[in-house]
């Protein structure tokens, strides 16, 4: 009997929170949890070589089904050797299902019980994405972890619509299981929806657990519901998910969000923030974010962050990086992105160390990153960054 496509080993539990330490093993290697996945929407972590991403401590990355389906097409990726060869990333890869685009491209799509009809943001062509189509695309792309096709509803819509979205998500989940053709080497995760409604979240989780999937995600957060609402949703949703399987909080987020997610028992995270903000001259530091276009950095001889061991901080000054942004040089966004991903991976390493030492609660209470949220509006958001 062959080994399963995914194995989750729970190494330890924090004594004071639901935080946990583990390892996920896939056909393309293992990654430590809690884990942060940089986002490579269109088959690339924007602006960075794979070896630069690996040097930040990243062990697993994410790519987007919807965008790769449109361009270059999943068949092209398969012909070029699957997503691992296409991205030159030998380690684990996760692909989302395209379901988030139901939310983020709401002005150019139409949802029905069969799936979603999109108007392509590239050329205006009409594209249909169904559970079966999402599975076929993800099977062709060849990622290690693939996501079921779900509906991520706007949290501001009335409860009646939230109920419809959950039921549609559950029907689609069953169709995804039926359509999945590579369960021997690709692990299909379910996605719990339900907005901020406890009963809906628990109903969705209960039904998905009956499908006995290799892992489960919490979706539909970081879409405008607010930090306190997110914590509440995690408080009652995560304990309802199987403890012996990995748990993934999709699209989140700021350092404080990740720390609270870990405290709730989440094992996996992804967000565009490190690279998107990096391209906009926004660098994360332990003392808070810095805007590198600020004139006060013109002659600053210090690194982006004191004590950071990333390539950017070891080799360049703030003044130099600011100049690259001011001059429109590609190196500026590259260096800021490298630093920001490393900042996030250092955060995850510190979290794992604290869990292992049994001091995560103290870490959560005292580490300055636990208070890092959206101090101001981010710049430059586009759907292709997701």
N, C-alpha and C positions, 0 to 999 in steps of 0.2 A: 504494500500500500504506500503510495507516494506521500511525501510530507505536505501539509496544508500550505496554501498560497500565502497565508499570513499566520504568524504566531505571536501572541502577546504574552510576555512574561512580566508579572507583577512582582517587583523586587521589594518594595516596602511602602508602608502607609504612614503618613504623618500622624502623630498621636493627638494633635489638637485641632486638625482640620480634615477635610476630605482629600487633601493633596496626596498624590501617590507617585512613586518612582517606578519606571518600567522600561522595557525594551520591546520594540516591534521588529520582527524579522520578516522580510519579504524575499522573493526570488532574486532581487537585485541588492540584497544586503539588509542591514539592520539600522535602526535609528533609536536613540535614547529618548525617553519621554519623562517629563513634558518636553515637547518639541515645537519649534517654530519653523514653518515652511515659507521660504521666499517665494514670491509669485512670478512665474514666467508665463504670462498670459498667452503670448503668441509663439511659444516655443523658445523663449529666451528671457532670462532675467535681464531686463532692459539695461543695455550698456555694458554688461559685465561678461567676461569670459567664464566658462564653467569652473576653471581652476581658481579664479578669484572668488567665486561663490563658495567653493569647497574650503578655501583658506579662511573664510569667516567662521567655520565650524558648522556650516549647514550640512545636514545629512540627508534631507529629503526636500524636494521642491515640488511646486504645483504648476500645472498648465491648464488652459481653458478649452473645454470641448467646443463651445459655440464658435469662438474665434478661429480655432484651427480647422473646424469643419468648413468655414467660409473660405479660409485662405491659410495654407495652400490646398486644403482638402485632406481628409483623413486617409484616403487611398494613396495620395502622394507620400504622406508621412510613412505609411506602411511599406510602400515600395522603396523608400529610402532607408529602411531598416528599423522601423518603429520609433517611438518617441525618444527612447534612450539614445539611440544612434543619432537621431535628428537633432537632439539637444546637446549631444556629446556629454551626457550625464549618465555615468554608469550605475549610480545609486538609485534608491527608491524614488518613484514619481507618483504623485496623486493628480488625477484630473477631476475637476468639478464637472457637473452634468450639463451646464447651460441653463439650469433652473434660475440662477441669480439674474440672468438677463431678462427673465419674465418680469422681474421687479425693476431692474435698472434701465431697461429699454421699453418701459411701459407705454411710452408715447408712440411706439412703432410696432406694437404687437397686438394680437388678438388671441385670447385664451378660450379654449373649449375643452370638453371632457376628453377629447382625443389627444390634445397637445397644444402647442402654441404656433401660431403663424407669425413669422417675423418679416419685417421689411429690412433687408440687409442694410447696415449702416455704411457698407462699402460702396455698393452700386445700386441700391434700391430694389434689388431682386427679391421676390417673395420666397421665403424659406420656411419650411415646416419642420418643427422639432417635436417628436413624440417620444414616449418612453422607449419604444423599440429602436427608434432612430438614434437616440442618445446612447443606448447600449451598443448599437452597431458601430457608431463612431468611436466610442471609448475602447471597444474591443479591437478595432483597427489601430488605434493610437498605441495601445499596448502598455498603458501605465500599470503600476503594481496595485494601486488602490483607485477604484473608480466609484463615482457617486451616483445614486439613483436620481432620476429626473423628478423634480419636485416643483411645487409652486411656492414661491417666496412672496407672500402677500404684503401689501403696504400695511404697516401697523395701525395707521389712522383710519382704515376702513372699518365699517361696523361689524359687530360680532357675527351677523348672519353670513357675511362674506368670508370671515375667518373660518367658520364652520365648513363652508363649501370648499375652501382652499385645502383644509385638512383632509376632507374626504376625497378630494381629487388627488392629493398627494398620496394617500393610502392606496387608492386604486392604481395609480401609476407605479407605486412601489411593487405591487404584485406583478404588473406587466414587465417591469424591469427584471425581476427575478426570472420570469419566463423567457425573456429575450436574451439574457446574459449567456454568451457562448463560451466564455473562457474562465469558468470558475476554478479550473485547476491551477491557473497562474495569475488571475486577477481577482482581487477581493472587493466585493460590492458592499458599500456602506449605506445604511439607511439614514434619512434626514428627518428629524423631529421638527415639525412646524406647529403653529398654534398661537402665534403672536405673544401677547402677555397674559393670555387666559390660562389659568392653571389647569382647569378641567380639560381643555382642548389639548394642551401639551401632554398631559398624562394619558389621555385617550390615544393620541397619536403614538406615543412611546409604547404603550401596551400592545397596540396592533402591530407595530413594526417589529417588536421583540418576538412576536409569534412567527415571523419569517426566518428567525435564527440566522441573522446576517453576521458576517465577520467583525463588524464594527458599526458604531452609531454616531451620528453627528447631530448637533443642535444648530439649526439654521434659523434664519429670520431675525437675527439680532444684529446690532450695529447698523441698523437701518432707520434710526431716528427715535427709538423708544427711550433713550436716556440710560445713564449709567446705573442708577438705582433700580430701574425696571429690569435691566439686564441681570443684575445680581439676584433679583427675586426670581426671575425665570430659571436661572441656573440652580438656585437653592432647592426648588422642588422638582426640576426636570432631571438633573444629573443623577440623583439617587435612584431614580426609576429605571436607569439604564443598567445593563448587565455589568457587574464589577469585573468579570473576567475577560472583557473585550475593550478595545480602545475606544475612547470618547473624544470627539473632535468638535471644537467650537469654530464655526466657519466665519471667516472674514473679520476676525477680532484680533488685535486692534492696538490701542495705546498700551503702554507698559502696565498701567494700573488695571486695565481690562484683563490682560493676560494673568497678572498675579491673582486677581479675584477669580478668574476662571480656574486656575490651578487649585486655589483653595476650595473650589466647588467640586473638584475631582476630574477636571478636564485634562486630557493627555496631549492633544494636538491643536495647533493654532496656525493660521495663515493671515497675512494682511499685506496690502500693497504699500503700506505707509513708509517702510524704510526706503524703498527705492523711489516711490513717487515724491516723497518729501525731499529726498536727496537730490533729485533732479531739479528741485525748486529752491536749492541753496539753504535747506533746512536740515540742520544736523542735531541729532540727539546727543545729550551729554548727561552725566550724573547730576549736574547742577541746573538742568533744564535745557530746553532747545535753544540753539543759536541760529540767527539769520545771517548767513555769510555775506550777503550783499550789503550789510550795514557798514558804513564808512569807518566805524571804529576798528574794524579788522584790517584796514589797509596795510599797516606795518606791524601787525601782530605776529610775533615770532613763535608763539606757542602752537602746539598741535591742535587739531579739532577738539580733542578731549585729553586732558592730562591723565596718564595712566592707561590709556587705551593701547592695545598691542596690534591694531589693524595696520595694514600696509600704508594707508593714508596718514595715520598719526605717526608712524615710524619714519616717514620720509618727507612730509610736506608741512609747511606752516599754514596757519589760518590765512595769513596775508597772501600767500601764493594761491591757495584754493579760491579765495575771494577774487583775485585777479583773473583766474581761469573763467569764473562765472561772468565777470564784468566784460571780458574779452570775447565771450561766446565760444570759448574753447570746450571741446568735449570732455577734457580731463576733469573739469570741475564737477559735473554731475557723476562721473565715474567714481571719483574719490569720495564724494559725499555718500554715494550709495553703498560703496564698500564699507565705509565707516558705520553707516546706520544698520546694515545687516549684522555687522560684527557686534554693535551695541546690543541688538536683540539677542544674538546668540550668547553673548556674555551674560545677559539677563537670564536666559534659560539655564545656562551652566550654573549660575549662582543659585537659582531656584532648586535645581536638582541636588546641589550640594547641601542646601539647607534642609531639604526633605530627608536626605540620607542621614544627616546629623541630628534630625529631630528638632530643628530650630526654625522651621518654616514660619510658624506663627510670629516669632520674634522678627524674622526677616520681613514679613508682611507688615508689621507694625512700625518698623524703623527705617527700612530702606527707602531712600527718596524716590525711587522709581515707582513705588506703590502709589504715589500721588501724581504721577505724570498722566494728565488727560489732555483734552482739547482746549488749550489755553486761548487759542485763536483759530479762526477759520483757515483750513488748509488751502493751498494754492494748486491750481492746475489739474483738478480731478477730471478724468475722462473715463468712459467705460472701458476703453482698451487697456487702462492701467489695472483693471480688476482681474 
